[in-house]
Amino acid sequence: MSRKTGEKRRAVMEAAQDLFVECGFHGAPTSLIAQRAGVGVGTIYRYFRNKEELIHSIFDELHLRFHERFSQGHDPGAPLAERLTFLLGRLLAIFIESPRDFLFLEQYHYSPFSAADRQEIPDEEHNAIRRLLREGKNSGLFKDAPLPVLQGIALGPVIFLAKEHIAGRLSMDESTIRLATQACWDALQK
């Protein structure tokens, strides 16, 4: 791919992500994406078969970038409490550092586009937080609740706090993140 071709593709993806976050997937027609990217509508179809492929491509790129950052500094040999609170804190920090990416990923997660992908993504093996929740449940440390309930207890506050920070209603710093992740740990325990 030539440099100019790569730049146009990147411009389309950036414009599309901005518009998807602002207007939703269905509220951002390709004509508006092309206008925002400064390209013709036909240019989008040189790089992506359709809008759905564009959406999946943005997700794939963000997902890869997210996972590269997510476990940096994670000690897999640390006690469960330390591992889980570290990963929840890392998750929250990434969300507040990259609000645009977080908002896109959240929208994607709750959309029909994600439902098709979920069949291809292995459950426990590639989800560190879910794996730790299962470990805590199986060892008797956590409440005897279904895994999705434990996920809600652990991840619900993280997502809420990220949204409040992004909306400007709450300022999150390292000590607040530590406090929040410790509260998630406390809520999971029997």
N, C-alpha and C positions, 0 to 999 in steps of 0.2 A: 504494500500500500504506500503510495507516494505521500510526501509530507502534506501537500495540499489536500489530498483525499482524506488523510487522517484528521486534518484540522476541520474539514467540513463534517465528517462523521462525528467528531467530538462536539462541534457546535450544535449539531442536531440533538445529540444525547443530553447536553447541558440545558438547552432550551426546553426539551421535552421534560426533563426532570423538574425544572423550575415550574413549568406549567402544570404538570401532574400534581405537584405539591400545592400550587395555588388554586387549581380548578378541579382537580380530580381527573381520573383517567378518561371519563366520558365527557368531561367539560373542556377538554383540550384537543380540538380537531387538528389533524395534520396540517391544515392550512395555517393555523395559528402557530404551530410549532415551527413550520418553515419560515414564517414571517419573523418570529423571535430569533431564529438561528441565522437569518439573513441569507436564506437559500430558497430556491424554488421548491415547490411541493414534490416535483419529480425526483429531486435530489435525495429526499428521504427514502424513496423506494429503490435507489441505487444501493443503499446500505442495509435496508431492512425490508423484508417481504411485505410487512404490514405493521400497523400500529402495535399489535400484540407482540410481535417479535421485538420491536423497539422497547416496549415495556419490560419484557423478559431480559433483554440485553442490559438495560440499566440495572435491573435487579441483580443479575449475575455479576456484574462489575462491582456493585456496592457490596454484595454478599462476600465476594472474594476479599475486597479491601477491608471489610469489617473483620473477617476472621483472621486476617494477617495481624491486625491490631489487638484483637480481643484477648488472646492468651499471652501476650508479651508480659514477661515477669511472673507468670503463674508457676508455682512450685507444685508439681503433681504429687510430691511426697509429703506435703504439709498436712496437718490435721484437717479433717473435713470442714470444721468451722472456718478456718483460715482460707481454705480453697474456695468455699462457696462465697464468703463475704468479699474476698478479693475479686472473684469473677463478677459478682453483682455490682460491685463498685466500679470495676472496669467498664462494664456495660453502661452504667449510668454516665460515667465520664465521657465515653465515646458518644453517647446520645446527645449530651449537652455541648460537646465540642463540635459536633457535625449535625446541627438540627435539620438541615435540609435532607441529609441522607436518612436520618432517623424517621422523619415524617414520610418520606417516600417508602422506606422499608415497612413502616407500620401500615400504610395504606395498602401496599402490596400484600402483606400478610393476611389482611382481612378481606381481600378481594377474591373474585372467582379465578383470577390469574394464578394465584398462589395455590388454590385447590388442586389444579392440575399438576403443579410441581411437587406437592407434598407426597404424591405417590412414588416419586423418584428419589426422595431424600430419606436415607436410613434414619430410623428413630433415635435410639440411644447412642449409637456409636459416634455420631457426629454432632451431638448436642451436649456439651460439657456440663451445662447447668442441669439439664434433665438427668444426666448420668449421676451427678452429685445428689440430686434430690432422691433418686431411686436408692442410692447408697445409704443415705440417711434414713430413709423409710425402712429398708431391709435390715439395717442394723438396730432398729428400734429407737433411734434418736428422735425421729420426726413423728408427727401425728399420723395415725393410721387412716389416711385419707387417700382417695385416688390421686394418681400422679398429676392430672390436670388441676386439681384443687391445690396441691402443693406448689405447682407452677404459678398459679394465680396469687398465692400468698407471697411467693418470692418475687415474682416479676411485676405484679400489679403496682406496688409502690414505686418501683423503679421507673415504670412507664409514666405513671402519674407525675412523679417529681420531675422527670425530663420535660413533660409537657408544660408544667407550671413554670419551670425555668425558661423554656423557650418563649412562653407567653409573657415573660417579664414579671410574673407575680411572686416569684421566689428566686432567691439567689443561692445557687448551690456552690459550695466550696468543698475542699477535701474533708474538713471535719464534719460537715453536714452529710456528705456522702458516706463517711464511716458510720455516723449515727444511724442513717437510714438502713444501711446494709446490716448493721448489728440488730436493728429492730426486725428486719426480715428474718434473720437467723432465729431471734427470740420467738417470733410468731410461728415458726415451723416446728419448734421443739414441743415434745409432749409436756 
